[in-house]
């Protein structure tokens, strides 16, 4: 059965997935890039690392046929799209290489990129976005790319089958918290794996 998974979700020790004041210049918020230093050091992101962290990055891609993400994950622009020439954070060839469904309140034509990635902008809510993603995945799993609000929605609805957190040893103090206001949603998850590299602790939670 295809699963809904979130992988390589970097958080600080005090629970923030992004720093404050996200802008085009600071896509992860002020100080938020510190959460991802472990990933940038890995081979998949241009570094030399080929150990535990690289293995988790690769595992996050295995068996995934489509991705869903929130508007803020695509870009920190609120309201109507000011310039449809802007194509996200990932350059001409994003790393997804499959269909990506962006949840938004503002319509936009599909955006076809190099390397097989096409962004589809869904205005009909999370359920429709997931339906379209699982259809596009054609039997493979669907990944939740973020941001924090999208992951919280999936957790609250009991839809997320697996959540891999990469807990970075930094304190941000403020920003966007990941696991707030979940109510009893977290009670259905157990820790299936807890390991650490020199840079980050990997926590893999699965729905029971």
N, C-alpha and C positions, 0 to 999 in steps of 0.2 A: 504494500500500500504506500503510495507517495506520501512524503512527510513535509511539514513546514518547519524549516530550520533557520536559526540565526547563528552565524559563526563569526569569530574574530571580532566580537563586540568589545572594544576597549573601554574600560572604566577606570576611574581613579579610586584610591582607597576610600575616599569619602563619597563615592557613589555617583560621580558626574561622568556623563558620556561626552560632554562638550563643555568648553569653557564659556564665559560670558561674552556677549557682544559679537555674535557671529556676523561676519561680513564677507564680501568677495576676497578681501585681503587676509581675513582670518576665518577660513571656512570651518575650522573646528573650534572657533571662539578663541579669545585671548588665552594663551597658555595651553590650549587643547591639543596642540601637536605633540606635546610631551607624552600623551597617552599612547602614541603610535610609534615611538622611537624603536620599540622592539620589532615592529613589522618592517620599518624602513631598513633595519639592519639585516633583514632576511633576504635570501636570494630572490624570492619572488618579486620583491619590490626594489631590486637594484643593489642590495647589499651583498655581503659575502657569507652571511650566516646560512648554515645548512643543517641545523640541529633540530631541537624540539619545536622552536617557534616556527621554523619553516615547515615542519611536518604538519602543524596545526593549520597553517595557512593553506596548504595543499588539500588537507582533509575538508576544509570548508568549501572547496570547489567540486569535490568528488560527488557525482550522482545528481548534480543540480542542473535543471533544464530551463529555469526561468527565475527571475528575481522580482520582488515587489519592494518598493521604497516610498517614503513620504516625500512631499514637496521639498521640505527643508534639506533632505539628503541630496536631492538633485541640485539644489542651489538655494541660498538664503535670501530669496526674493519673495516678498509678500505681495498679495494682490494680483491684478492682471499682469500678464507677462509683458515686461517693458521692451524686450528685444529678443525676438525668437531666433536671432542669429547666435545667441549664446547657447552653448551645448553642454554645459555641466563642467565638472572639475577634471575630466579625464582625458582631455585632448581629443585628437581626431579618432583614436582607436581606444575606446573604453575597455576595461578588463573583463567585461561580462561575457561577451561573445554569444549572447542569446537574447531573448525578449526580456525587457525590463518594463514593469508596469508602475508608473508614478501616480500616487494618489494625490489629487489636487482638486481645488474648487474651480479652477479656471481652465477651460478647454484649450487644447493646442494640438496641432497636427502631429502625427507620428514623426519621430526623428530617427532616420536611418543613418547609422555611423559605420565606419570601417570595422572590419573584423567580425561582422555578424551581429553586432549589438543594434537593436532597435528599441527606442524608448516610446512607450505608449502612455498617454496621459488620460487617466481614468477619473471621471467626475461623479461616478455613481456610487462611491463608497467602498469600504474595505472588502465587503463580501463579493462584490462584482470584480474588484481587482484580483482577488484570490481565485475566483472562478476562471477568469481569463488566464491567469498565470498557470494554474494547473492544466488547463487545456493546452496551452502553448508548450508546457513541459513534457506533455505526451508520455506520461508514466514515470517520469523522473521526479525528483524532489523539487520543491520551491524554496528559495532562500529569501529571508527578510533582510534587506540590506540596511535598514534603519530609516529614519533616525529614531531617537528615543521614544517619541510619541507613537510611532508606528509599532514598535516592539511592545510598548505598554498596551496598546489596543489589542494586539494579538494575544498577549498574556491574559488580559482581563476576560477576553472572549473564550479562553481555553483552547485556542487554536494552535498555539506553538508547541511542536513536538519536542524540539531540542533547542537549547540556548547555550552557546559557548561564550563565556566571558573571559577576556584577557585583562586581569586586574593589574594595573601598572602601579608601582610603588611611588606614587606622587599624590599630593594633596592640592586640589584646585580651589577649594573654598567656596566657590560659587560657579554657576553655569546651569546646564540642563541635566537634571538628575534622571537616572534611568528607571529605577525600581520604586518610585513613589506611587502612592494611591492605588495599590494593587488589590486592596482588600484581602480576601481569602484566596486570590488566584494563585499565589505562590505555594500554597499548601500541597498542591498536586504534583510538585516537582521534587525529584530526588537528585542527589549528586552522584553521577555515574563515573566521574573522573576528576581528580585533583592532582595536578603536577605543576612543577615550576622550573623555569629556566633561570639563568642569572638575571634576566631582565623583567620577567613578568610571570604571574601565576595564572594557570589555565584551569578554569572551572567549567565542567560540562554538566549541565542540568538536563534531565529528561523527564517528560511527563509520564507519571505512573499509570 
